[in-house]
Amino acid sequence: MPLFLPHFNLQKLNTLAVPAVANFYVAVHDDDELREALTFACTENLPLLVLGGGSNIVLRADFPGVVIQLKSQGKEVVAEDEHFVWLKVAAGENWHHLVEYTLDNALYGLENLSLIPGSVGAAPIQNIGAYGVEVKDLITELSALEIRSGIVVNFTNESCRFDYRDSIFKQALKDQYVITSVTFRLRKTAQLNLSYPALRDTLAGLDNPSPQAVSEAVIGIRQSKLPDPALTPNVGSFFKNPIINLAQLQVLRTTYPDIVSYPVDTVRVKLAAGWLIDRAGWRGKEAAGAKVHAQQALVLTNPDRASGARVLALAELIQQSVRAQFGVTLEMEPRVYP
């Protein structure tokens, strides 16, 4: 039986260091403990918050329910052929530690996703991505426990309906499943993705960079642009890069010829949210007790450990400002509770 802790302080369990208290907190290490925790919440008619590394949430206030933190561990090779290894990983594993493990074991594909905070189980929900790679490119399937029934269901890559920073677990199946393991198809021989300009520039001096060199370059770039949550509380990128149509981009270019955009398909482009926030004058600014990072305007920080409501107040001011100046709506990346 897992241990339920009442009136639990969540400040150290969210990377924004927002002060908030949960009615109950419980750490679970396997499917059976998870089912017991879910049964408790259902019996007591309490809301649920399933927590991984706490790196993609904003706690607006105290949580009036049960916070379940996944602590499951384990990695298993479930299949292998001449070119690939299929690695099944427990949801509670730390994401960056997994990337390090794959590199140490000559398994390649995750190197561009180095140093992303959070847990393995949270990665598919958000379809984490960085430097030209999205996690959907490596996932073949995952297992998830249905909250209502306690039954474990397997999802293929296709049935996860991955999209930019999105998946079925944020849409049609939101709050209906808890991901318990993820299976990745990893290469035995490196096939580097150097499509991201900053990464390519960083490695320009190397004739034949290794996957480890790519990982180290990604870590260096991230550390130069993003504050360490352990020192300066943050959730990384606070807003998604907005997607607009080409016609809207052409209108914006008449006023902002240097606007930063990336093609999505033949009719849409992705704008750099950080550029929009920066141009709107927010980089390094402080409001409502929270602050926009001076090196990367896409990151909101919480140096004074202010409430989640204050961080969200700053986010709303930025959204209003960008919408007024560019006619573009910024969508927040982190999920807000309660």
Buried (B, 14 or more C-beta within 10 A) or exposed (E): EBEBEEEBEBBEBBBBBBBBBBBBBBBBBBBEBBBBBBEBBBEEEBBBBBBBBBBBBBBBBBBEBBBBBBBBBEBEEEEEEEEBBBBBBBBBBBBBEBBBBBBEEEBBBBBBBBBBBBBBBBBBBBBBBBBBBBBBBBBBBBBBBBBEEBEBBEBEBEEBBBBEBBBBBBEEBEEBBBBBBBBBBBBEEBEBBBEBEEBBEBBEEEEEBBBBBBBBBBBBBBEEBBBEBEEBBBBBBBBBBBBBEBEBBEEBEEEBEEBBBEEBEEEBBBBBBBBBBBBBEBBEBEBBBBBBBEEBBBBBBBBEEBBBBBBBBBBEBBBEBBBEBBEBEBEBBBBBBB
